[in-house]
């Protein structure tokens, strides 16, 4: 057994032991979730107003997305995207993702 394989084996065993006792997600998992929420928020910003209203978003999130659509300043838009990501992390995004996936499957003429 090489030194690398012993390290890998020992490392995976310690990770498995650590995973069994931990209840809260790791920092990396939280960051992945935050980036995913922000990416979903960016998709919402790119939607037209009628497509956005068809999603039936929570009022605060819809207002934040509409405000972001009006912004032209790069710095302000970056802060607004982060705020939208924060709002997205507080809600269940599976319904929004399903509706966006359904909207993506429709032909462009049917979306109007």
C-alpha positions in Angstrom: 0.0 0.0 0.0 1.5 3.3 -1.0 1.6 6.3 1.2 -1.0 8.1 -0.9 -3.5 5.3 -0.7 -3.1 5.1 3.1 -3.7 8.8 3.4 -6.7 8.6 1.2 -8.2 5.7 3.1 -7.5 7.4 6.5 -8.9 10.7 5.2 -12.1 9.1 3.8 -12.7 7.2 7.1 -12.3 10.4 9.1 -14.6 12.3 6.8 -17.3 9.5 7.1 -17.0 9.7 10.9 -17.3 13.4 10.9 -20.3 13.3 8.5 -22.2 10.9 10.8 -22.1 13.2 13.8 -22.6 16.6 12.1 -26.1 17.9 11.8 -25.5 21.3 10.3 -24.2 21.6 6.7 -20.5 22.3 6.1 -19.4 25.8 5.1 -18.8 24.5 1.6 -22.3 23.2 1.4 -23.7 26.4 2.6 -21.6 28.4 0.1 -22.8 26.1 -2.7 -26.4 26.6 -1.7 -25.9 30.4 -1.5 -24.3 30.4 -5.0 -27.2 28.3 -6.4 -29.8 30.7 -4.8 -28.0 33.7 -6.3 -27.8 32.0 -9.7 -31.5 31.3 -9.6 -32.1 35.0 -8.6 -30.1 36.0 -11.7 -32.4 33.9 -13.8 -35.4 35.7 -12.3 -33.8 39.1 -13.0 -33.5 38.1 -16.7 -37.2 37.3 -17.0 -39.8 39.6 -18.6 -42.3 41.2 -16.3 -45.2 38.9 -17.4 -43.1 35.8 -16.9 -42.1 37.0 -13.5 -45.7 37.6 -12.4 -46.7 34.2 -13.6 -44.3 32.6 -11.1 -46.3 34.0 -8.1 -43.2 34.9 -6.1 -43.4 36.2 -2.5 -44.1 39.9 -2.6 -40.7 41.0 -1.1 -38.8 38.8 -3.6 -40.8 40.1 -6.5 -40.2 43.7 -5.5 -36.4 43.0 -5.1 -36.3 41.4 -8.6 -38.2 44.3 -10.2 -35.9 46.8 -8.5 -32.8 44.9 -9.9 -34.3 45.0 -13.4 -34.4 48.8 -13.2 -30.8 49.2 -11.9 -28.0 50.1 -14.2 -25.1 50.7 -11.7 -22.9 47.6 -11.6 -22.2 47.9 -7.9 -25.8 48.4 -7.0 -26.9 45.5 -9.1 -24.2 43.2 -7.5 -25.6 44.1 -4.0 -29.1 43.6 -5.2 -28.2 40.1 -6.6 -26.8 39.2 -3.2 -29.9 40.5 -1.5 -32.1 38.4 -3.8 -29.9 35.4 -3.1 -30.4 36.0 0.6 -34.2 36.1 0.1 -34.1 33.0 -2.0 -32.3 31.1 0.8 -35.2 31.8 3.1 -37.8 30.2 0.9 -38.3 26.9 -0.7 -37.1 27.3 -4.3 -38.2 24.0 -5.7 -41.5 25.3 -7.0 -39.8 28.3 -8.7 -37.2 26.0 -10.3 -40.0 23.7 -11.6 -41.9 26.6 -13.1 -38.8 28.0 -14.7 -38.0 24.5 -16.1 -41.5 24.3 -17.5 -41.1 27.8 -19.0 -37.8 26.8 -20.6 -39.4 23.8 -22.3 -42.1 25.9 -24.0 -41.4 27.3 -27.4 -40.5 31.0 -27.5 -43.8 32.0 -29.2 -45.9 30.3 -26.6 -44.2 32.2 -23.8 -45.7 35.6 -24.9 
